[in-house]
Amino acid sequence: MFFPISDDDRHLVKPAYVTWLMLIANVLVFIYQVQNEPFTYGYSAVPFEITTGQDIVEPVELPIGGGEFVVIPHIRGPSPIYLTLLTSMFMHGGMMHIGGNMLFLWIFGDNVEHRFGHGRFAVFYLVSGLAASLAQIAISPHSAIPTLGASGAIAGILGAYLVLFPHNQVHAIFIFRVVSVPAFLVIAIWAVTQFVGGFGSLDVAGQSGGVAYAAHIGGFIAGALIALFFRGQLRTEPDSVIARSYQRDPRDRRWW
């Protein structure tokens, strides 16, 4: 068992307001979902709805093998239906789903926010989530299976974290002990599970055990590319957590 619980953020220079706001928004939307189940089916992102622009308002039967079918509930969503690309980013399928996502957002989001700044980080979060949804839709454009969750945006944060803080220490539980390992190792373990799981799920509408791996992969790649581009635009390094990271660890040198 390898379970990350925190990272080294002792040198953060200001509160991570956007990370906190995104975390609170996800929790509030999940509470609303629990109390209003139809909302989940109406405001999740459905690939078929996005590629056709048509809102599915009736249940859909999907074959699952052996002559059996599963019924996927659908109700009317927002207008235009493309708004589900945004609303689905703040929705989750259960306690384990939101718990895992919010833990990773709490651990890794603040450092990336301090590096980008509040405004840029908010845009980055949404763009990563959008890229993740589009990646999932590209894999299964005609699927009627709803997709939801902050996982794509969180994957984008991990991609950026790998670019910006590869040697920052992440604390994790490993076989009932707390260990500290470099961030690149933690994120590499996560990335391998996503890529392996993704390639194994391409023949099932891009799904494997209810996990949209294509979205995770798309969000991760988008986050890493945005972070690389952003770093390349800077002429000088502002006072930030990453600048102090350079001073503490020469291996975190500039990449441009």
C-alpha positions in Angstrom: 0.0 0.0 0.0 1.3 3.4 -1.0 -0.9 6.3 0.0 0.3 10.0 -0.2 -0.8 12.2 2.7 1.0 15.5 2.3 3.9 17.3 0.7 6.6 19.7 1.9 4.9 23.1 1.7 6.7 24.8 4.6 7.9 27.6 2.3 4.7 28.7 0.7 4.5 32.5 0.7 0.7 33.1 0.8 -2.6 31.2 1.2 -3.8 29.0 -1.7 -7.2 30.7 -2.0 -8.2 29.1 -5.3 -7.3 25.6 -4.2 -9.5 26.1 -1.1 -12.3 27.5 -3.2 -12.2 24.6 -5.7 -12.2 22.1 -2.8 -15.2 23.8 -1.1 -17.1 24.0 -4.4 -16.6 20.3 -5.1 -17.8 19.4 -1.7 -20.9 21.6 -1.9 -21.8 20.3 -5.3 -21.4 16.7 -4.0 -23.7 17.4 -1.1 -26.3 18.8 -3.5 -25.9 15.6 -5.7 -26.6 13.4 -2.7 -29.8 15.3 -2.0 -30.8 15.6 -5.7 -30.0 12.5 -7.7 -31.5 13.7 -11.0 -29.0 16.5 -11.0 -26.2 14.0 -11.4 -27.7 12.5 -14.6 -28.7 15.8 -16.1 -25.4 17.7 -15.5 -22.8 15.0 -16.1 -20.9 15.2 -19.4 -22.1 12.6 -21.9 -19.8 12.2 -25.0 -22.8 11.6 -27.4 -24.4 14.8 -26.2 -21.2 16.8 -26.7 -20.4 15.5 -30.1 -24.0 15.8 -31.5 -25.3 18.8 -29.4 -28.4 16.8 -28.6 -29.6 16.4 -25.0 -30.6 12.8 -24.1 -33.7 13.0 -22.0 -34.8 9.4 -21.9 -33.1 6.3 -20.3 -30.7 4.4 -22.6 -30.2 0.7 -22.6 -26.6 -0.5 -23.1 -25.5 -4.1 -23.8 -23.1 -5.6 -21.2 -22.7 -9.0 -22.7 -24.5 -12.3 -22.4 -27.7 -10.8 -23.8 -28.0 -8.6 -20.8 -28.5 -4.8 -20.8 -28.0 -2.0 -18.3 -30.2 1.0 -18.2 -28.4 4.4 -18.0 -30.7 7.1 -16.6 -30.8 10.4 -18.4 -32.8 13.6 -17.8 -32.8 17.0 -19.3 -29.5 19.0 -18.8 -28.5 22.6 -19.2 -28.9 24.6 -22.3 -26.6 24.6 -24.2 -25.7 21.0 -23.3 -22.0 21.9 -23.7 -22.2 23.5 -20.2 -22.0 20.0 -18.8 -18.3 20.1 -19.7 -18.0 22.6 -16.8 -20.6 21.3 -14.4 -19.2 17.7 -14.6 -15.8 18.9 -13.2 -17.4 19.6 -9.8 -19.4 16.4 -9.5 -18.5 13.0 -8.2 -19.8 9.4 -8.1 -19.3 8.6 -4.4 -17.4 9.2 -1.2 -14.3 7.4 -2.4 -14.3 9.3 -5.6 -14.5 12.8 -4.1 -12.3 11.8 -1.1 -9.4 10.7 -3.3 -9.7 13.7 -5.6 -9.9 16.2 -2.8 -6.9 14.7 -1.0 -4.8 15.1 -4.1 -6.1 18.6 -4.7 -5.2 19.5 -1.1 -1.7 18.0 -1.3 -0.6 19.2 -4.7 -2.8 22.2 -5.6 -1.4 24.8 -3.3 2.2 24.6 -4.6 1.1 24.9 -8.2 -1.2 27.8 -7.4 1.7 29.7 -5.7 3.8 29.1 -8.8 1.1 30.3 -11.3 -0.7 32.9 -9.2 -4.3 32.8 -8.2 -5.9 33.9 -11.5 -3.7 31.8 -13.7 -4.2 28.8 -11.5 -8.0 29.1 -11.7 -7.9 29.2 -15.5 -5.3 26.4 -15.5 -7.6 24.2 -13.4 -10.6 24.7 -15.7 -8.5 24.2 -18.9 -7.0 21.0 -17.5 -10.5 19.7 -16.7 -11.8 20.6 -20.1 -8.9 18.9 -21.9 -9.5 15.8 -19.8 -13.2 15.7 -20.8 -12.3 16.2 -24.5 -9.8 13.4 -24.3 -12.4 11.1 -23.0 -14.9 12.2 -25.6 -12.3 11.6 -28.4 -11.9 8.0 -27.2 -15.6 7.3 -27.1 -17.5 10.0 -29.0 -20.8 8.1 -29.3 -20.9 6.8 -25.7 -24.0 7.5 -23.7 -22.2 6.8 -20.4 -22.1 10.0 -18.2 -18.7 11.1 -17.1 -18.1 13.3 -14.0 -15.4 14.2 -11.5 -12.5 16.6 -10.8 -10.1 13.8 -11.7 -9.1 15.4 -15.0 -8.3 18.7 -13.4 -6.4 17.0 -10.6 -4.4 15.1 -13.2 -3.5 18.4 -14.8 -2.2 19.6 -11.4 -0.1 16.5 -11.1 1.3 17.1 -14.5 2.2 20.6 -13.6 3.6 19.6 -10.3 5.9 17.1 -12.0 7.3 19.9 -14.2 7.6 22.5 -11.4 8.6 20.5 -8.3 10.0 17.1 -9.3 12.2 16.8 -6.2 9.8 18.2 -3.6 9.3 15.7 -0.9 5.9 14.0 -0.6 5.0 12.1 2.6 3.1 8.9 2.2 2.0 5.8 4.1 3.9 2.7 2.9 3.3 -0.6 4.6 2.1 1.1 7.8 5.0 3.5 7.9 5.3 7.2 6.9 8.0 7.7 4.3 9.2 10.8 2.3 10.0 10.4 -1.4 10.5 12.7 -4.3 7.4 14.0 -6.0 8.5 12.6 -9.4 8.4 9.1 -8.0 4.9 9.5 -6.5 3.5 11.0 -9.7 5.3 8.4 -11.9 3.5 5.6 -9.9 0.2 7.4 -10.5 0.9 8.0 -14.2 1.9 4.4 -14.9 -1.4 3.1 -13.4 -3.3 5.6 -15.6 -1.6 4.7 -18.8 -1.7 1.0 -18.2 -5.3 1.1 -17.1 -6.2 3.4 -20.1 -4.7 1.0 -22.7 -6.5 -1.8 -21.1 -9.9 -0.1 -21.3 -10.0 1.3 -24.9 -12.3 -1.5 -26.0 -15.0 -0.7 -23.4 -16.0 2.8 -24.3 -12.9 4.2 -22.7 -14.0 2.9 -19.3 -12.5 0.4 -16.9 -14.2 -0.2 -13.6 -16.0 3.1 -13.9 -12.8 5.1 -14.2 -12.3 7.4 -17.3 -8.6 6.8 -17.8 -8.5 8.7 -21.0 -9.6 11.8 -19.1 -6.8 11.3 -16.5 -4.2 10.9 -19.3 -5.5 13.9 -21.2 -5.6 16.2 -18.1 -2.1 15.1 -17.1 -0.6 15.8 -20.5 -2.4 19.1 -20.7 -1.2 20.2 -17.3 2.5 19.3 -18.0 2.5 21.1 -21.3 0.9 24.2 -19.8 3.5 24.3 -17.0 6.4 23.9 -19.5 5.0 26.7 -21.7 4.5 29.0 -18.7 8.0 28.4 -17.4 9.4 29.1 -20.8 7.8 32.5 -20.9 9.5 33.8 -17.8 12.6 35.9 -18.1 13.3 36.0 -14.4 12.1 33.9 -11.6 9.8 35.7 -9.2 10.0 35.2 -5.4 7.9 32.1 -5.0 8.0 28.6 -3.5 9.8 27.3 -6.5 12.5 29.9 -6.3 13.1 28.9 -2.7 13.1 25.3 -3.9 16.0 26.1 -6.2 17.9 27.5 -3.3 17.3 24.4 -1.1 17.9 21.8 -3.8 20.2 22.6 -6.8 18.6 19.7 -8.8 15.4 21.9 -9.1 17.3 24.2 -11.6 15.6 26.0 -14.4 14.7 24.0 -17.4 15.2 26.9 -19.9 
